[in-house]
Structures are given as C-alpha cells and as structure tokens.
Amino acid sequence: MPLLTDTALEPFIALLKSQGRHAVLDVCCGPGDDGLRFVQAGIHYTGVDPYDGNVRYAVARRLSVSVAEPARLPFADNTFPAVWAVESLAGLTAEQADDVVRELERVAEPGAPIAVALP
C-alpha cells in the first residue's frame, strides 16, 4: 500500500505550481523526504518537526528545518502561501488536533492550500 505522501504529494506540488505558489511550510516534516521533493520541484521549502533528531537529519540534507511543536509554530500570521502537514495530527486528541489546525490556518496566507493528512 503506498504512503499518503506518495499519492498526495505530487498532486499538491502540481496545485502549487498551477496557482503560482513558490513556497511551502511542512509541519512535522520528519527527516525531510517530502522536503527534497518540494525543492526538486522548485518550491522554496521550510520545515518544522518536534524531534531534534529529525531536524538534524533534514538539515544535513541541506533543507531549511527547525525544531517546533505543530501547535506553537514560530512564524508570523499569514506567512506561507501553502502548508503541508502530513502526520501532524497523529496521536492527538480532538482538542489538540483543533489547536494544530488553528495554528496551520494562522501561519497560512489567506486562501492558501493546506494539506492535512488525518491519522
């Protein structure tokens, strides 16, 4: 069975390109596998992950990634033209998931596509 990112990432990249969106925030980016694909597609990439080990690995892959919790993103309102949030809701209660979704909406530009994979 293919992973969600294998089936959803390419259409999301195509959507960003068709809308002229040239940057994305990846929340809970892990080691940066999706980040490499965004960069290869010519999309400016910013990633965050709560685990320092993932961040170190992604940075070693020359990706712009920092440590951050998905419910407390260190960015100003309306910063990103797109948000990719696969795995960001895994293992959360409904209240915690609501907090994360509100935070994704806060950092996204008005009208920005936000892709969230539900666990």
N, C-alpha and C positions, 0 to 999 in steps of 0.2 A: 504494500500500500504506500503510495507516495506521501511525503510530508506535505502539510498545507503550504509551506513556503515554496515547495517545488511546483505546486499547481497554481498558487495565487500570486507569487512574486512577479512573474513575467507579465501577466495582465496589469498588475499595479504599475509596474515600470512603464508599460505602454500607455496607460492612462495619464501618468505624469507627463510623459513626453508629448502626448496629444494635446494636453492642456498648457503646455509651455512651462511646466513647473520644474525647476532645476535644482531643488534641494529637498532633503527629507530628514526627519528625525526618526531614528529606530530605537524604540523603547524596549528594554530587556533584550539587547542585541546579541547576547552570548559572545562567542568568540569572533563574531563578525562575518560569518559566511554570507549572509544577505548583504551586508555592507560592501563586500567585494563585488557583488553583482550590481549593486546600485552604482558604484564607482565605475565599473566597466561600461555601464550604460551612459556614463557622462553626467550623472546626477551627484551633486555635492552631498556628502554624507556626514551626518552627526549621529553618533550612537551613545546610548547610556545603558548601564547594566548595574544591578546592585552588588555584583560579586567582583571583587578586585582581581581575582584570577582571570576571569573572562576579559576584563578590561585590559589587563597586561597583555594577554594573548592577542586581542584585537589591535592594540597599539603596536605590537611587534609586527603586525601585518600592515602597518602604515595607515591605519584608519584613525579618524578623529573620534575617540571614545573616552568617556569619563564615567566615574562611579556616581550613580544617583538612584534613588528609590523612585519607582514609577508614580507614586502618589505625591512626590515632592520634587518635581523637576526644576533644575536650576536655570531656568530660562525665563525671559520676559514674556508677557502676554503677546499673542499674535506673532510669534517669531518664525514659525515654519510653514512653508507652503504645502507640506504633506507630512503625514505621520504614519509610520509602520509599527504596529505594536503586537507582534506575534509572541505569544507566551506571557504577555504582561498581566493577564488575569488568572493565570494558572494557580490553583490552590487558594484563592482568595474567597472570603465571604462575600455575600451580595453587597454589603455596605462598603467593604474595602474596594470591590470592583467599581462601585459607583464613584468612589474617590479618585480612582485611577482614570476612569473615563472623563470625569470633570477636568482633571489635570491635562489630559490629552487635548481636550477641547480648548483649554485655556492657552496652551502654547501654540496651537494651530492658528493660522491666519483664517479670517472669516471665509467660509466656503471651501476650505482646504479638504481634500480627501483624507480620511482617517481609516486605515485598515486595522481592525482588531479581530484577532482570532480567539474565539471562545474555547475554553478547555473542555 
